[in-house]
Amino acid sequence: MKQSRHITFIIDAWYPLIGGGQEYVRQMANRLVRLYGCSVEIITRRISGEPIAYDLDPSVRLVSLGPSSSFSNVFVRAWFLCASTAYLLFHSAADVYVPQSITPGIVGKIVGWCKRRPVIMVVHGSQLTNQKAKEGIQYFIERFILTKIRYTSIISVSQSFINVPNVNKHITVIPNGVDVTVFDSVIAEKTDYPSILFVGRLDAVKGVDILLHAYQALITSGDRDSRLRIVGYGYEAARLKQLAQELGMSQRVDFLGKITGRALIALYQSSWMFALPSLSEGHPLTLLEAWAARLPVVATDVGDVGQYLIDGENGRLVPSGDAPGLSSALANLLHDSQRAKLGEQGYQLVKRQLSWERTAASTWALLQTYVQ
């Protein structure tokens, strides 16, 4: 085993908020400790909400700063950037700082420069890979932080970020992973009706409103038996429920709220198929989770989805924002006698290529190249 390294992750959101960034940091922290003997610290802020259980190695030092607030609280987010910078400047230097996009990159840059330590920025989903998103304050903030500030190196979970013009030339693509053994350990019977599952944040970029319009078209075309199951929460929840009511299908759409752990896996296992209607993604974890549950997938061609989802082989791929196309793909998959085969192909793909162990091994190899 190599000499122990002190690695500090910086992320401005943590559980009970559920997202790809938090899951990535938790999985990497656990494996860097357990497999490579690292000393790991996570600097984050307190997020309000009902606590949820999650596995974090007891040797990982979790530092939660500031008052408890919603993730979207602008004032607390700004406070966190200042507080986390001050905290790290007045504590012993890490061997490497690993901020998670977007705004923690500023903290990592300042602290890394002052401490003379490498800074490895991790980029998850970004609007910069969405050709339709070329305006708005968030877009310009992301472009500045991710492409105008020089870091020691960048890890991107998606290949699509490579194509974004950037002053950083050392960009390594390390995709997300999934633990198929956990999914294999949960057994749940399929629903006795055709069930379509969505899992994710309820905000505009996830395209749930487009999914609702696509599902209405499916019903209008004659579908009488299926149900749409929506798992997640977010600021769009009330509007989406109202939209389902306006479209006259409240009785066919189940808004299930936040579901985690084995209960969520059971919901994946019991569904017939998975829908991912996003307008923008990096390398979505829910896609990998759906395949880990052997579900066939209908997804939009955004981010790196098209790198892994081959239309007709392990799911159906449609353009983003195309409600009629999404509806047609859902209908075709519901009536496809090879539906289970498509799900099995997805399962074999993630089992072979997309484990968290592979992600951790690649991440550890990269970190070592920049640590003295």
Beta strands, then each sheet from edge to edge (+ up, - down):
strand 1: 6-10
strand 2: 39-47
strand 3: 61-69
strand 4: 96-99
strand 5: 120-123
strand 6: 153-156
strand 7: 171-173
strand 8: 195-199
strand 9: 227-231
strand 10: 253-257
strand 11: 273-276
strand 12: 297-300
strand 13: 315-318
sheet 1: 3+ 2+ 1+ 4+
sheet 2: 5+ 6+ 7+
sheet 3: 10+ 9+ 8+ 11+ 12+ 13+
end
